[in-house]
Amino acid sequence: MHADHPDTQQPSDTPRVRRTIDPASAERTIGRHRAPEPARRGPVRSTPARIAVATGVTCCLGLIGVVGARETGQHHEPVREVLADRAATEQRASRDFERAAPPVAVPVTPIPAATPSPTPTKKKAPKKPVRPKHPRPVAGLDQRQMDNAKAIVDTGLTMKMPRRALVVAVATAMQESNLYNLASDVLPESFDYPHQGSGSDHDSVGLFQQRPSSGWGTVAECMRPAYAARAFFTALNEVPGWIEMSLTAAAQAVQVSAFPDAYAKHEDRATTVVAALV
C-alpha cells in the first residue's frame, strides 16, 4: 500500500542531476514555438480602409476553410451557412463604413427666382378730336352761318343720327333761313331773343322757320338753334323710310313747304359743310 503513494516512494540510489538552461538555447526554443507578444499601444480604431481589408481577409479565409474541409474530408458547416456568415460580415462592415465615412455635401442647385410677368400696359383710348367752337367757314358761308351749321351737326351727333340726316338738315336750313337765326316781323316777341335778322313769313322763326302756332314749340324755344335742330331730327325720324328718299322728298316730308323742289339745290354745299364739321 505504501508503494503506490508518491510520498512513500523509496529513495533511489540514482543521484539527481540539476539541469541548467542555456540562455541562447532558450531563445531558440522560444522562437521556434512562440513569438513574444508585441507591446500594446491602446485600443485600435477601426477605419474604413481597415474594415475593407478585414472584410477581404475574412472572405478569403472562409473560402480557404471550405476548400480545405472538402479536400481533407472533415465535417464542417455547410457552404450555405458559410456564405450566410460572410454576407452578414459584409453587411456589418458596410454599415460601419457608412457610419465612419464623413457626410458628402450634395451641391444644391439654386432655384432661379421667378421673373415677374410684365404688367400689360393699358392702351389709351384715342382722344376724340375736339371740334373748334368757331370752325373755319367752307362752301361760301360766313362765320355766323358756319356756327349755326355746327349747332345743327352737333345736335344730330348727340342724337346719333346718320350723316345723311345731317346733310338733309343743313340743306333744309340753307333753304329756309340761309343758315341765319331769324326773328319774325309778325311776332315782336321773337326780337327779345338773340337773332341775326328777321323774316315776314307768317309766324315762322329760327333756322328752320318753324311756326309756334303749328306746335313746334314756344317762340323762345324755336329761336334757339339747338332746340330747333332737335325738333327737326325728331320729325324726320317719324317719316317712314326717309333714309331711302331723296333729300328733297325727306325735307319736304318734314317742312311741308310751298316750294318742295327748292331743297335739292343745296345738297352739294350741305355735304361739304357736314364733311368739314364731322
Secondary structure, 3 states (H helix, E strand, C coil): CCCCCHHHCCCCCCCCCCCCCCHHHHHHHHHHHCCCCCCCCCCCCCCHHHHHHHHHHHHHHHHHHHHHHHHHCCCCCCHHHHHHHHHHHHHHHHHHHHHHCCCCCCCCCCCCCCCCCCCCCCCCCCCCCCCCCCCCCCCCCCHHHHHHHHHHHHHHHHCCCCHHHHHHHHHHHHHHHCCCCCEECCEHHHHHCCCCCEECCCCCECCCCECHHHCCCCHHHHCCHHHHHHHHHHHHHCCCCHHHCCHHHHHHHHHCCCCHHHCHHHHHHHHHHHHHHC
